[in-house]
Amino acid sequence: MLRGLLSATTTGLFCSGFAFFVSQISPMLNNSQILATSFVSGFLGSVVAQMIIRK
């Protein structure tokens, strides 16, 4: 239970930071690029959280 909460929190923090970065460059992106960027954010956030939890 605690491991799942830690993973979700880490993923959320990573994604919020990534979303801030994307919001800074979003006027230059079209809808498909924003969708792809959102996917990358979630994917990388999950990978980072798993790497942190394993250590």
Secondary structure, DSSP 8 states (H G I E B T S, - for coil): -HHHHHHHHHHHHHHHHHHHHHHHHGGG--HHHHHHHHHHHHHHHHHHHHHHHH-
